[in-house]
């Protein structure tokens, strides 16, 4: 099984570490900030710690992986979905996980619509709220 992460910040690298400990031997990641002077070193350290292989593009990530997990922030979720969707096909399983704020269901539905439009496949994002006060339950789907 090959697992790829769209975004390799705290959430993605933590999940990747758990998967590596559980025996997943091929983990890849793409993060737009890998070459950023401030964020890049941390991303590369996280990849080294988890054994993840950093790839240079969403296309390379889709080519390398069957299971893709998006762990980007809600403000980046639509851009991330738009970037990866053209490279997805029926073999891919896409898990859209993000900490969506008060507009979570709308944003998640927008992301799912982009993926569905560009791939011809339905996408069901999992919403993760920071608290139950946003008006939608933890773990609900759009």
PALUM-808932 format. One record per residue (C-alpha): residue in three letters; x, y, z. Coordinates in steps of 0.02 Angstrom, whole numbers, always signed. Layout:
REM residues N
[r "ALA"; [X; Y; Z]],
...
REM end
This chain:
REM residues 142
[r "UNK"; [+0; +0; +0]],
[r "UNK"; [+65; +172; -44]],
[r "UNK"; [-2; +324; +46]],
[r "UNK"; [+26; +504; -6]],
[r "UNK"; [-3; +665; +88]],
[r "UNK"; [-56; +828; +10]],
[r "UNK"; [+20; +948; +135]],
[r "UNK"; [+149; +889; +260]],
[r "UNK"; [+126; +1002; +408]],
[r "UNK"; [+94; +948; +586]],
[r "UNK"; [-64; +847; +548]],
[r "UNK"; [+1; +758; +393]],
[r "UNK"; [+170; +715; +466]],
[r "UNK"; [+91; +652; +627]],
[r "UNK"; [-28; +538; +532]],
[r "UNK"; [+116; +481; +421]],
[r "UNK"; [+219; +438; +575]],
[r "UNK"; [+78; +332; +644]],
[r "UNK"; [+58; +243; +478]],
[r "UNK"; [+245; +209; +470]],
[r "UNK"; [+241; +138; +646]],
[r "UNK"; [+94; +29; +594]],
[r "UNK"; [+196; -44; +451]],
[r "UNK"; [+152; +60; +298]],
[r "UNK"; [+318; +56; +207]],
[r "UNK"; [+288; +178; +64]],
[r "UNK"; [+236; +353; +114]],
[r "UNK"; [+251; +503; +0]],
[r "UNK"; [+212; +686; +24]],
[r "UNK"; [+192; +845; -75]],
[r "UNK"; [+194; +1014; +9]],
[r "UNK"; [+197; +1180; -84]],
[r "UNK"; [+307; +1254; +52]],
[r "UNK"; [+449; +1128; +42]],
[r "UNK"; [+563; +1256; -42]],
[r "UNK"; [+512; +1399; +74]],
[r "UNK"; [+661; +1462; +172]],
[r "UNK"; [+564; +1465; +336]],
[r "UNK"; [+450; +1312; +320]],
[r "UNK"; [+551; +1198; +206]],
[r "UNK"; [+678; +1138; +335]],
[r "UNK"; [+539; +1083; +453]],
[r "UNK"; [+448; +992; +313]],
[r "UNK"; [+608; +902; +263]],
[r "UNK"; [+642; +856; +446]],
[r "UNK"; [+467; +785; +462]],
[r "UNK"; [+492; +682; +304]],
[r "UNK"; [+657; +614; +370]],
[r "UNK"; [+578; +572; +539]],
[r "UNK"; [+431; +479; +461]],
[r "UNK"; [+523; +401; +314]],
[r "UNK"; [+412; +495; +191]],
[r "UNK"; [+477; +530; +17]],
[r "UNK"; [+447; +710; -37]],
[r "UNK"; [+393; +728; -217]],
[r "UNK"; [+400; +883; -326]],
[r "UNK"; [+220; +897; -387]],
[r "UNK"; [+40; +842; -364]],
[r "UNK"; [+60; +740; -524]],
[r "UNK"; [+209; +646; -451]],
[r "UNK"; [+111; +614; -291]],
[r "UNK"; [-38; +543; -385]],
[r "UNK"; [+75; +435; -492]],
[r "UNK"; [+163; +363; -339]],
[r "UNK"; [+13; +331; -227]],
[r "UNK"; [-152; +239; -223]],
[r "UNK"; [-215; +320; -64]],
[r "UNK"; [-205; +509; -47]],
[r "UNK"; [-240; +607; +111]],
[r "UNK"; [-260; +795; +103]],
[r "UNK"; [-211; +875; +269]],
[r "UNK"; [-199; +1056; +214]],
[r "UNK"; [-283; +1200; +304]],
[r "UNK"; [-460; +1245; +258]],
[r "UNK"; [-399; +1403; +172]],
[r "UNK"; [-292; +1294; +56]],
[r "UNK"; [-413; +1149; +33]],
[r "UNK"; [-492; +1209; -129]],
[r "UNK"; [-323; +1250; -208]],
[r "UNK"; [-254; +1080; -155]],
[r "UNK"; [-404; +988; -227]],
[r "UNK"; [-390; +1085; -389]],
[r "UNK"; [-205; +1044; -401]],
[r "UNK"; [-221; +856; -372]],
[r "UNK"; [-387; +816; -455]],
[r "UNK"; [-326; +816; -637]],
[r "UNK"; [-206; +675; -593]],
[r "UNK"; [-329; +560; -506]],
[r "UNK"; [-406; +406; -583]],
[r "UNK"; [-514; +262; -524]],
[r "UNK"; [-372; +176; -431]],
[r "UNK"; [-354; +321; -310]],
[r "UNK"; [-438; +336; -143]],
[r "UNK"; [-443; +518; -88]],
[r "UNK"; [-472; +569; +91]],
[r "UNK"; [-503; +755; +111]],
[r "UNK"; [-467; +798; +292]],
[r "UNK"; [-453; +974; +354]],
[r "UNK"; [-497; +1082; +501]],
[r "UNK"; [-637; +1179; +422]],
[r "UNK"; [-697; +1334; +514]],
[r "UNK"; [-874; +1403; +524]],
[r "UNK"; [-895; +1388; +335]],
[r "UNK"; [-836; +1207; +340]],
[r "UNK"; [-983; +1120; +255]],
[r "UNK"; [-986; +1247; +114]],
[r "UNK"; [-798; +1240; +89]],
[r "UNK"; [-795; +1050; +98]],
[r "UNK"; [-937; +1038; -26]],
[r "UNK"; [-842; +1154; -144]],
[r "UNK"; [-688; +1043; -130]],
[r "UNK"; [-790; +886; -162]],
[r "UNK"; [-872; +969; -313]],
[r "UNK"; [-703; +1013; -389]],
[r "UNK"; [-640; +836; -367]],
[r "UNK"; [-800; +763; -439]],
[r "UNK"; [-800; +883; -587]],
[r "UNK"; [-617; +853; -631]],
[r "UNK"; [-614; +665; -603]],
[r "UNK"; [-791; +611; -638]],
[r "UNK"; [-789; +525; -468]],
[r "UNK"; [-882; +574; -310]],
[r "UNK"; [-780; +637; -162]],
[r "UNK"; [-843; +640; +16]],
[r "UNK"; [-736; +751; +127]],
[r "UNK"; [-728; +722; +314]],
[r "UNK"; [-750; +882; +412]],
[r "UNK"; [-651; +912; +569]],
[r "UNK"; [-703; +1062; +670]],
[r "UNK"; [-604; +1144; +807]],
[r "UNK"; [-754; +1134; +923]],
[r "UNK"; [-938; +1087; +919]],
[r "UNK"; [-988; +1270; +918]],
[r "UNK"; [-980; +1292; +729]],
[r "UNK"; [-1153; +1220; +705]],
[r "UNK"; [-1104; +1053; +630]],
[r "UNK"; [-1049; +895; +718]],
[r "UNK"; [-871; +831; +728]],
[r "UNK"; [-835; +703; +591]],
[r "UNK"; [-986; +748; +484]],
[r "UNK"; [-977; +741; +296]],
[r "UNK"; [-1030; +868; +167]],
REM end
